[in-house]
């Protein structure tokens, strides 16, 4: 099979899976079987492209659609997109297995509709990852938003519908009013001959235009601002409200939003725009991106502080995600090769750690019907597998050995040091170092009490009279699988660093 056909299949096959899931809705076992087979097939297709990408080969494909003049809906596989596509397609597999146990264990309704939405979202994620130009990325970005709204509102309650409106309102407002405006502005500059195109190119689109005076530094800065805040899925404050609101959804959806597709789409798009639209060197010379270091650092600290006071476990994890996403943005904003590498590695590390944490939270809810941190006294004695996995995920979020989060934070510190060596602004570097140190303490502050309660406090009298065990086997299996990956990539960091190095080389 040619690589070009593989790209098109990776985007299109999930849509076929959706049709089959709907058709087999009356037979749950067959429906779930289609979900597993489709997820395995999509990951296999994406992974088969990895050798070509690492070898520096350009793989391109087109759908044959020109929705706006001179701009095809097209795909081009490069190292950064490869990372996001691998993360989304790989984690869809355990997320599906976990969802089978969760949906049946909690007797959720409308399960066929629920499982039919996931492949559409995965197709959108792969389309975003492999987008050749900013219009294609915007198109699939919007499809991802609409395909996940039914997942957020799945329960159909008034709270779920209200949360769905917040989710759709924030993401649609930012993308249409800001990101689309930036896309059209860049398109106009292209049609005027100011820019060479609207595709993602090495070194960015704006370098020559800025040097020739065709684009001013102020215009570049405004476009950059529109793009950064137009990508609402990155949850950069104050455009973060949709993420805590979405926690009303079933836990497999929360895991999908935080680790598999949605928030990863946000930070991926931010990094891709920095690297391939504006250009690392162009932004460094113009000085128009310095503010992003402070805004992302402020988001890290503010979200961590809010997480400290959340008793609801999923909301605590949600604010943790907002904080962790901004590590990726702050790393990219430092505009050094190693920092870009750190952003890439942290996308992977956060995905593995956060999906583990949400799986654990959902397992506790399914087996013990507990949702609050204050209810977790002694839960580790009755659900040792679940809480051991939670501990592994929490350690990764804090960034201490022996888990993969340590690798990404260490690489980020190297990026800060490199920024100093390349003549970066001393204030920015000191600020980044302080943020990393303080946020690590805050991460420990909101995760350590959960672990302490689970293992070192006696169960409540109510739990003594109503003992409970682990969640369904499929949920525990998926949970242990992702926790194992968190440990594996610490022991075997070469895989992460190889991908990060490929992104770093393509970015400079």
C-alpha positions as CSV (number, residue, x, y, z in Angstrom):
1,X,0.0,0.0,0.0
2,X,1.4,3.4,-0.9
3,X,2.0,5.9,1.9
4,X,-0.4,8.4,0.2
5,X,-3.3,5.8,0.3
6,X,-2.4,5.0,3.9
7,X,-2.9,8.7,4.9
8,X,-6.3,8.8,3.3
9,X,-7.3,5.5,4.9
10,X,-6.1,6.7,8.3
11,X,-8.6,9.7,8.0
12,X,-11.4,7.8,6.3
13,X,-11.4,4.4,8.0
14,X,-12.9,5.7,11.3
15,X,-15.8,7.1,9.4
16,X,-16.5,3.6,8.0
17,X,-16.3,2.4,11.6
18,X,-19.0,4.9,12.6
19,X,-21.4,3.6,10.0
20,X,-20.8,0.0,11.0
21,X,-21.3,0.8,14.7
22,X,-24.6,2.5,13.9
23,X,-25.7,-0.5,11.8
24,X,-24.8,-3.0,14.5
25,X,-26.3,-1.1,17.3
26,X,-28.8,-3.8,18.1
27,X,-25.9,-6.3,18.8
28,X,-23.7,-4.7,21.5
29,X,-20.9,-7.3,21.3
30,X,-20.6,-6.9,17.5
31,X,-20.8,-3.1,17.8
32,X,-18.0,-3.1,20.4
33,X,-16.0,-5.5,18.3
34,X,-16.1,-3.1,15.4
35,X,-14.9,-0.3,17.7
36,X,-11.8,-2.4,18.7
37,X,-11.0,-3.6,15.2
38,X,-11.3,0.0,13.8
39,X,-9.1,1.5,16.5
40,X,-6.4,-1.2,16.0
41,X,-6.6,-0.7,12.2
42,X,-6.3,3.1,12.5
43,X,-3.3,2.9,14.8
44,X,-1.6,0.4,12.5
45,X,-2.1,2.7,9.5
46,X,-0.7,5.7,11.4
47,X,2.2,3.7,12.8
48,X,3.1,2.4,9.4
49,X,3.9,5.9,8.3
50,X,6.5,6.4,11.1
51,X,9.6,4.9,9.3
52,X,9.0,7.2,6.3
53,X,8.6,10.3,8.5
54,X,11.7,9.5,10.6
55,X,13.7,9.0,7.3
56,X,12.8,12.5,6.2
57,X,10.4,11.4,3.4
58,X,7.6,13.7,2.5
59,X,4.2,12.0,2.3
60,X,1.4,14.0,0.8
61,X,-2.2,13.3,-0.2
62,X,-5.2,15.2,-1.4
63,X,-9.0,14.7,-1.1
64,X,-9.6,16.4,-4.4
65,X,-11.7,19.2,-2.8
66,X,-11.1,22.9,-3.3
67,X,-13.6,24.6,-1.0
68,X,-11.9,28.0,-1.5
69,X,-10.0,29.0,-4.6
70,X,-6.4,27.7,-4.8
71,X,-6.5,25.9,-1.5
72,X,-7.1,22.1,-1.6
73,X,-8.1,20.0,1.3
74,X,-4.8,18.2,1.5
75,X,-2.6,16.3,3.9
76,X,1.2,16.2,4.5
77,X,2.8,14.0,7.1
78,X,5.6,15.6,9.1
79,X,7.2,14.7,12.5
80,X,5.0,16.9,14.8
81,X,1.8,15.7,13.2
82,X,3.1,12.2,13.4
83,X,3.4,12.6,17.2
84,X,-0.2,13.8,17.6
85,X,-1.6,11.1,15.3
86,X,0.2,8.4,17.1
87,X,-1.0,9.6,20.5
88,X,-4.6,9.9,19.4
89,X,-4.8,6.6,17.6
90,X,-2.9,4.6,20.2
91,X,-4.9,5.9,23.2
92,X,-8.2,5.3,21.4
93,X,-7.6,1.6,21.9
94,X,-7.5,1.5,25.7
95,X,-10.1,4.2,25.9
96,X,-12.5,2.0,23.9
97,X,-11.8,-1.0,26.1
98,X,-12.3,1.0,29.2
99,X,-15.5,2.5,27.9
100,X,-17.1,-0.9,27.3
101,X,-16.8,-1.7,31.0
102,X,-17.8,1.8,32.1
103,X,-20.9,2.1,30.0
104,X,-22.2,-1.3,30.9
105,X,-21.2,-1.1,34.5
106,X,-23.1,2.1,35.0
107,X,-26.0,1.0,32.7
108,X,-25.6,4.1,30.5
109,X,-28.3,4.7,27.8
110,X,-27.7,5.5,24.1
111,X,-24.5,3.5,24.0
112,X,-24.6,3.1,20.2
113,X,-24.7,6.9,19.7
114,X,-21.9,7.2,22.3
115,X,-19.5,4.8,20.5
116,X,-20.4,6.2,17.1
117,X,-19.1,9.6,17.9
118,X,-15.6,8.5,18.9
119,X,-14.5,7.4,15.4
120,X,-15.6,10.7,13.9
121,X,-13.5,12.6,16.5
122,X,-10.5,10.3,15.8
123,X,-10.9,11.0,12.0
124,X,-10.9,14.7,12.8
125,X,-7.8,14.4,15.1
126,X,-5.9,12.5,12.4
127,X,-7.0,15.1,9.8
128,X,-5.7,17.9,12.1
129,X,-2.4,16.1,12.6
130,X,-1.8,15.5,8.9
131,X,-3.2,18.8,7.6
132,X,-1.1,20.3,4.8
133,X,-2.4,23.9,5.2
134,X,-4.1,26.1,7.7
135,X,-7.6,25.8,6.0
136,X,-7.5,22.0,6.2
137,X,-6.5,22.2,9.9
138,X,-9.3,24.6,10.6
139,X,-11.9,22.4,8.8
140,X,-11.0,19.3,10.8
141,X,-10.6,21.4,14.0
142,X,-14.3,22.4,13.7
143,X,-15.4,18.8,12.9
144,X,-13.7,17.7,16.1
145,X,-15.7,20.3,18.1
146,X,-19.1,19.2,16.7
147,X,-18.4,15.5,16.9
148,X,-17.6,15.7,20.6
149,X,-20.6,17.8,21.7
150,X,-22.9,14.7,21.8
151,X,-20.3,13.0,24.1
152,X,-20.3,16.0,26.5
153,X,-24.1,16.2,26.6
154,X,-24.5,12.4,26.7
155,X,-26.4,12.2,29.9
156,X,-29.1,14.6,28.6
157,X,-29.6,16.2,32.0
158,X,-30.0,19.9,32.5
159,X,-26.4,20.1,33.8
160,X,-25.1,18.2,30.8
161,X,-27.0,20.4,28.3
162,X,-25.8,23.6,30.1
163,X,-22.2,22.3,30.0
164,X,-22.6,21.4,26.3
165,X,-23.6,25.0,25.6
166,X,-20.6,26.3,27.4
167,X,-18.3,23.8,25.6
168,X,-19.7,24.6,22.2
169,X,-20.0,28.3,22.9
170,X,-16.4,28.9,23.9
171,X,-14.8,26.6,21.3
172,X,-17.0,27.9,18.5
173,X,-16.6,31.6,19.4
174,X,-12.9,31.4,19.6
175,X,-12.4,29.5,16.4
176,X,-14.8,31.5,14.3
177,X,-14.2,35.0,15.6
178,X,-10.4,34.6,16.1
179,X,-8.9,31.6,14.3
180,X,-11.0,31.8,11.2
181,X,-10.3,35.6,11.0
182,X,-6.6,34.8,11.1
183,X,-6.9,32.1,8.4
184,X,-8.8,34.4,6.1
185,X,-6.3,37.3,6.7
186,X,-3.4,35.0,5.9
187,X,-5.3,33.8,2.8
188,X,-5.7,37.4,1.6
189,X,-2.0,38.0,2.1
190,X,-1.3,34.9,0.0
191,X,-3.6,36.1,-2.8
192,X,-2.0,39.5,-2.8
193,X,1.4,37.8,-3.3
194,X,2.7,38.8,0.1
195,X,3.0,35.2,1.4
196,X,4.1,32.2,-0.6
197,X,1.0,30.1,0.4
198,X,-1.1,29.1,3.3
199,X,0.6,25.7,3.8
200,X,2.7,24.6,6.7
201,X,6.3,25.1,5.6
202,X,9.7,24.7,7.3
203,X,10.8,28.0,8.8
204,X,7.3,29.5,8.6
205,X,5.5,31.7,6.1
206,X,6.4,35.1,7.3
207,X,10.2,35.2,7.4
208,X,10.8,36.7,3.9
209,X,7.7,39.0,4.1
210,X,8.8,40.5,7.5
211,X,12.4,41.0,6.2
212,X,11.1,42.7,3.1
213,X,8.8,45.0,5.0
214,X,5.7,43.5,3.3
215,X,4.4,42.6,6.8
216,X,5.0,44.7,9.8
217,X,6.0,43.3,13.2
218,X,2.8,44.7,14.6
219,X,0.7,42.9,12.0
220,X,2.6,39.7,12.7
221,X,2.0,40.1,16.4
222,X,-1.8,40.7,15.9
223,X,-2.1,37.6,13.7
224,X,-0.1,35.6,16.3
225,X,-2.5,36.8,19.1
226,X,-5.6,35.9,17.0
227,X,-4.2,32.4,16.4
228,X,-3.1,31.7,19.9
229,X,-6.5,32.6,21.4
230,X,-8.4,31.3,18.4
231,X,-7.2,27.8,19.3
232,X,-9.6,27.6,22.3
233,X,-8.9,23.9,22.7
234,X,-5.5,24.7,24.3
235,X,-7.5,26.1,27.3
236,X,-5.2,29.0,27.8
237,X,-6.8,31.3,30.4
238,X,-9.2,33.0,30.2
239,X,-10.5,30.7,27.3
240,X,-10.5,27.6,29.6
241,X,-14.1,27.5,31.0
242,X,-15.2,24.9,28.5
243,X,-12.9,22.3,30.0
244,X,-14.2,22.1,33.6
245,X,-17.7,22.4,32.3
246,X,-17.2,19.3,30.2
247,X,-16.5,17.2,33.3
248,X,-20.2,16.4,33.5
249,X,-19.7,13.9,30.7
250,X,-19.0,10.2,31.4
251,X,-15.5,9.5,32.4
252,X,-14.4,7.8,29.1
253,X,-15.4,11.1,27.5
254,X,-13.3,13.1,30.0
255,X,-10.3,10.8,29.3
256,X,-10.9,11.3,25.6
257,X,-11.1,15.1,25.9
258,X,-8.0,15.4,28.1
259,X,-5.7,12.7,26.8
260,X,-6.7,11.4,23.4
261,X,-8.0,14.1,21.1
262,X,-9.4,17.5,22.1
263,X,-7.0,19.3,24.3
264,X,-4.1,17.6,22.5
265,X,-5.5,19.1,19.3
266,X,-5.3,22.5,21.0
267,X,-1.7,22.4,22.1
268,X,-0.7,20.6,18.9
269,X,-2.2,23.4,16.8
270,X,-0.5,26.0,18.9
271,X,2.9,24.4,18.4
272,X,2.4,23.7,14.7
273,X,1.4,27.3,14.1
274,X,4.4,28.6,16.0
275,X,6.8,26.3,14.0
276,X,5.3,26.1,10.5
277,X,3.2,29.3,10.1
278,X,5.0,32.1,12.0
279,X,8.4,30.4,12.3
280,X,10.6,30.1,15.4
281,X,13.3,32.4,14.1
282,X,10.9,35.0,12.8
283,X,9.1,35.2,16.1
284,X,12.4,35.4,18.0
285,X,13.6,38.3,15.9
286,X,10.3,40.2,15.9
287,X,9.8,39.8,19.7
288,X,6.1,39.5,19.1
289,X,5.6,36.2,21.1
290,X,7.3,37.1,24.4
291,X,4.0,37.7,26.1
292,X,3.0,34.1,25.6
293,X,5.7,32.9,28.1
294,X,4.0,35.0,30.8
295,X,0.4,34.2,29.9
296,X,1.1,30.4,29.7
297,X,3.1,30.6,32.9
298,X,0.4,32.4,34.7
299,X,-2.1,29.8,33.5
300,X,0.1,27.1,34.9
301,X,0.1,28.7,38.3
302,X,-3.5,29.9,38.4
303,X,-4.9,26.5,37.4
304,X,-2.7,24.7,39.9
305,X,-3.9,26.9,42.7
306,X,-7.6,26.4,41.7
307,X,-7.0,22.6,41.6
308,X,-5.8,22.7,45.2
309,X,-9.3,23.7,46.4
310,X,-11.4,21.3,44.2
311,X,-13.0,18.5,46.1
312,X,-14.6,17.0,43.1
313,X,-12.0,14.6,41.7
314,X,-12.7,15.1,38.0
315,X,-12.7,18.9,38.4
316,X,-9.3,18.7,40.2
317,X,-8.0,16.7,37.3
318,X,-9.6,19.2,34.8
319,X,-7.7,22.1,36.3
320,X,-4.6,20.0,36.4
321,X,-5.0,19.6,32.7
322,X,-5.3,23.3,32.1
323,X,-2.1,23.7,34.0
324,X,-0.2,20.9,32.2
325,X,-1.3,22.1,28.7
326,X,0.4,25.4,29.3
327,X,3.7,23.7,29.9
328,X,3.5,22.7,26.2
329,X,2.6,26.3,25.2
330,X,5.3,27.9,27.5
331,X,7.9,25.5,26.1
332,X,7.0,26.4,22.5
333,X,7.0,30.1,23.4
334,X,10.6,29.9,24.5
335,X,11.5,29.5,20.8
336,X,14.5,27.2,21.2
337,X,15.0,23.8,19.5
338,X,15.2,21.9,22.7
339,X,12.1,23.7,24.1
340,X,10.2,22.7,21.0
341,X,11.4,19.1,21.6
342,X,10.2,19.5,25.3
343,X,6.7,20.6,24.1
344,X,6.5,17.5,21.9
345,X,7.6,15.1,24.6
346,X,5.2,16.7,27.1
347,X,2.3,16.2,24.8
348,X,3.0,12.4,24.9
349,X,3.8,12.4,28.7
350,X,0.7,14.3,29.7
351,X,-1.5,12.1,27.5
352,X,-0.3,8.9,29.1
353,X,-0.4,10.3,32.7
354,X,-3.8,12.0,32.4
355,X,-5.7,9.2,30.7
356,X,-4.5,7.0,33.6
357,X,-5.8,9.4,36.2
358,X,-9.2,9.7,34.5
359,X,-9.4,5.9,34.1
360,X,-8.8,5.6,37.9
361,X,-11.4,8.3,38.7
362,X,-14.0,6.5,36.6
363,X,-13.1,3.1,38.2
364,X,-13.7,4.6,41.6
365,X,-17.0,6.0,40.5
366,X,-18.1,2.7,39.0
367,X,-17.1,0.5,41.8
368,X,-17.7,2.7,44.8
369,X,-19.9,5.6,43.5
370,X,-17.5,8.2,44.9
371,X,-16.7,11.5,43.2
372,X,-15.2,13.6,45.9
373,X,-11.6,13.6,47.2
374,X,-12.9,13.8,50.7
375,X,-14.7,10.5,50.2
376,X,-11.6,8.5,49.3
377,X,-10.4,7.6,52.8
378,X,-9.0,4.0,52.6
379,X,-10.1,3.4,49.0
380,X,-6.6,2.2,48.2
381,X,-7.1,-0.8,50.5
382,X,-10.2,-1.9,48.6
383,X,-9.1,-0.9,45.1
384,X,-5.3,-1.4,45.2
385,X,-4.9,-1.8,41.4
386,X,-6.8,1.3,40.7
387,X,-5.1,3.5,43.2
388,X,-1.7,2.2,42.4
389,X,-2.2,3.2,38.8
390,X,-3.6,6.6,40.0
391,X,-0.4,7.1,42.0
392,X,1.8,6.3,38.9
393,X,-0.2,8.9,36.9
394,X,0.0,11.5,39.7
395,X,3.8,11.1,39.9
396,X,4.0,11.7,36.2
397,X,2.0,14.9,36.5
398,X,4.3,16.0,39.3
399,X,7.3,15.1,37.2
400,X,9.4,12.9,39.5
401,X,11.1,9.6,38.7
402,X,10.4,6.8,37.7
403,X,7.7,8.0,35.4
404,X,7.6,9.6,31.9
405,X,6.6,13.1,33.2
406,X,10.1,13.4,34.6
407,X,11.6,13.1,31.1
408,X,9.4,15.9,29.7
409,X,10.0,18.3,32.6
410,X,13.8,17.6,32.5
411,X,13.7,18.4,28.7
412,X,11.8,21.6,29.4
413,X,14.5,22.7,31.9
414,X,17.1,22.0,29.2
415,X,15.1,24.2,26.9
416,X,15.1,27.1,29.4
417,X,18.9,26.7,29.7
418,X,19.3,26.7,25.9
419,X,17.2,29.9,25.7
420,X,19.8,31.6,28.0
421,X,22.7,30.3,25.8
422,X,21.0,31.6,22.7
423,X,20.7,35.1,24.2
424,X,17.1,35.0,25.4
425,X,15.6,37.5,27.7
426,X,16.8,36.9,31.2
427,X,13.4,37.8,32.7
428,X,11.6,35.2,30.6
429,X,14.0,32.5,31.5
430,X,13.9,33.3,35.3
431,X,10.1,33.4,35.1
432,X,9.9,30.0,33.4
433,X,12.2,28.4,35.9
434,X,10.2,29.8,38.8
435,X,7.0,28.6,37.2
436,X,8.3,25.1,36.8
437,X,9.6,24.9,40.3
438,X,6.5,26.4,42.0
439,X,4.0,24.5,39.8
440,X,5.8,21.2,40.6
441,X,5.2,21.9,44.4
442,X,1.6,22.8,43.6
443,X,1.1,19.6,41.6
444,X,2.4,17.6,44.6
445,X,0.1,19.7,46.8
446,X,-3.1,18.6,45.1
447,X,-2.1,15.0,44.2
448,X,-0.4,13.9,47.4
449,X,-3.5,14.3,49.7
450,X,-5.4,12.0,47.4
451,X,-2.7,9.3,47.6
452,X,-2.4,9.8,51.4
453,X,-6.2,9.5,51.9
454,X,-6.4,6.4,49.7
455,X,-3.6,4.4,51.4
456,X,-3.0,5.8,54.9
457,X,-6.4,6.7,56.2
458,X,-8.8,4.1,57.5
459,X,-12.0,3.6,55.5
460,X,-15.1,5.4,56.7
461,X,-17.6,3.4,58.8
462,X,-20.0,3.4,55.9
463,X,-17.4,1.7,53.7
464,X,-16.7,-0.9,56.4
465,X,-20.4,-2.0,56.2
466,X,-20.5,-1.7,52.4
467,X,-17.3,-3.1,51.0
468,X,-16.5,-2.9,47.3
469,X,-13.8,-4.3,45.1
470,X,-12.3,-3.2,41.8
471,X,-14.2,-2.0,38.7
472,X,-15.0,-4.4,35.8
473,X,-12.1,-6.3,34.4
474,X,-12.0,-4.3,31.1
475,X,-11.6,-1.1,33.0
476,X,-8.9,-2.3,35.2
477,X,-7.1,-3.8,32.2
478,X,-7.2,-0.5,30.3
479,X,-6.1,1.3,33.4
480,X,-3.1,-0.9,34.1
481,X,-2.1,-0.7,30.4
482,X,-1.8,3.0,30.4
483,X,-0.1,3.1,33.8
484,X,2.4,0.6,32.3
485,X,3.1,2.9,29.4
486,X,3.8,5.7,31.9
487,X,6.5,3.5,33.4
488,X,7.7,2.0,30.1
489,X,8.6,5.3,28.5
490,X,10.6,6.3,31.5
491,X,12.6,3.1,31.2
492,X,12.7,3.5,27.4
493,X,12.9,7.2,26.8
494,X,14.6,6.8,23.5
495,X,11.3,6.4,21.7
496,X,10.1,9.8,23.0
497,X,13.3,11.6,22.5
498,X,13.7,10.2,18.9
499,X,10.3,11.7,18.0
500,X,11.1,14.9,19.8
501,X,14.4,15.2,18.0
502,X,12.7,14.7,14.6
503,X,10.3,17.5,15.5
504,X,13.2,19.7,16.7
505,X,15.1,19.1,13.5
506,X,12.1,20.0,11.3
507,X,11.4,23.1,13.3
508,X,14.8,24.7,12.8
